[in-house]
Amino acid sequence: MALQVPLWHHYLQAIRSRAASRAQDYQRAENVLFTVLERVHARDPRFLVDYSRDLEALQFALRSSDGPVDVEVPLRVDAQALLSEELGASETGDGPVSCRLGVPREGAGLEQWMTDDVFTTSSDVSTNCLGHLVPSKVLHVLKDLLVAAIVHCKHHGLIAPGSLKADSLSAEELHLSLLVSSGWRTIRFNVVPVVRWKRQAPALEGAQRAPGFPEGCLKRVTSQEVALVPASAQLWRVSTDYLLTRLLSELGSLPGHRLDSLSILDRVNYETWRDSGQRPGLTFRHLKTVLLWASALFPAPEDWVELQGAVYRLLVVLLCCLATRKLPHFLRPELNLLQDARLDLDALYQRVERFASQPEAALRLHATHLGRSPPPRIGHGVKALLQLPASDPAYWATAYFDVLLDKFQVFHVQDKARISAMQSIFRKTKTLSGEHS
């Protein structure tokens, strides 16, 4: 396997060589957007500008695709003074419930949010709620403000000619899509109004004790404010995107190849599994969640020292999720991120398994890297082994995934207790899986 290492590192070097220019392009595009949002705030102080976006720049630099970037526009409202009326399970796969945000009859200081442009009066006089803050109305006001701000900034030379056009602003159902040019790159920003909510975020069971993250970081992150974002024309929902990106940043502070492995799989996903973005498939969000789970399942520093092994930590988790058709949300494991009907999970599984068995072809950057590929690392039938967690959640554990690493010939662990646990699970899976083990 020693001959494989330079190929992995050469591929990573190519990704890193583009990261700096991507980060610079993002920074220029973000500056244009900030200029416009500052004008929005000047015209309507109810909409704030969130400048704390270093994590988004990090995430954009890690990615290979130029997919849309979410930009939160906080509303200047005391969320604790609002009434949250929970209405049922969220259909978006991100958050426990949808809710309406009501303005109480005794609510002081909320007058600016009781105007017709963002507010609908309640017809039920028996409740303590005067009416509700309506997401669709907020989005409509924000769109008008953005159009006016773009025109103003262009007229006064505050943004470079051609960097942004008002006609690129499209109103989607739950966000506003805006194209910003930065050099030769065009970045799509999804502008989303949010209500910052100081309440306990949904958290991984036993999060404070979860291994694989810097001490106390899960507790710190999950105790922060959550964002309520539009879920429909009338409803809001909890979004944990910012919290997950914070966790990603925390992983970047650890030694090893955690973020490198994510970058490699994201590029392979974009170029090979999605045919340079020409067909639907996995998103960076899916792969980010896979990394978070892999970091918890493989907490030992030695798991992330070697680049190829680090990538395979993500691959075995991803393959298991595709085989069982379930990728649990990291902070709310009961939610499944693979429920999108547009995902062909069977086809995706075949592509990912093919790469895991013979990754060399996808890692070759140009013709000079062509050569004979080593034989497949694993034969047919591994899918039966990967499906075991669907029948018994106890398999969602380090020892089980160590068995998978051993199958792919990348289990290089010296810890005797861990080797013993892996061998014990292997004997159990061999009994259950028969010839497919």
Buried (B, 14 or more C-beta within 10 A) or exposed (E): EEEBEEBBBEBBEEBEEEBEEBBBBBBBBBEBBBBBBBBBBEBBEBBBBBEEBEBBBBBBBBBBBBBBBBBBBBBEBBBEBBBBBEEEEBEBBBBBBBBBBBBBEEBEEBEEBBEEEBBBEBEEEEEEBBBBBBBBBBBBBBBBBBBBBBEBBBEEEBBEEEBBEBEBBEEEEBBBBBBBBBEEBBBBBBBBBBBBBEEEBBBBEEBBEBEBBEEEBBBEBBBEBBBBBBBBEBBBBBBBBBBBBBBBBBBBEBEBBBBBBBBBBBBBBBBBBBEEBEEEBBBBBBBBBBBBBBBBBBBBEBBBEBBBBBBBBBBBBBBBBBBBBBBBBBBBBEBBBBEEEEBEBEEBBBBBBBBBBBBBEBBBEEEEEEEEEEEEBBEEEBBBBBBBBBEEEEBBEBBBBBBBBBBBEBBBBEEEEBBEBBBEBBEBBBEBBEEBB
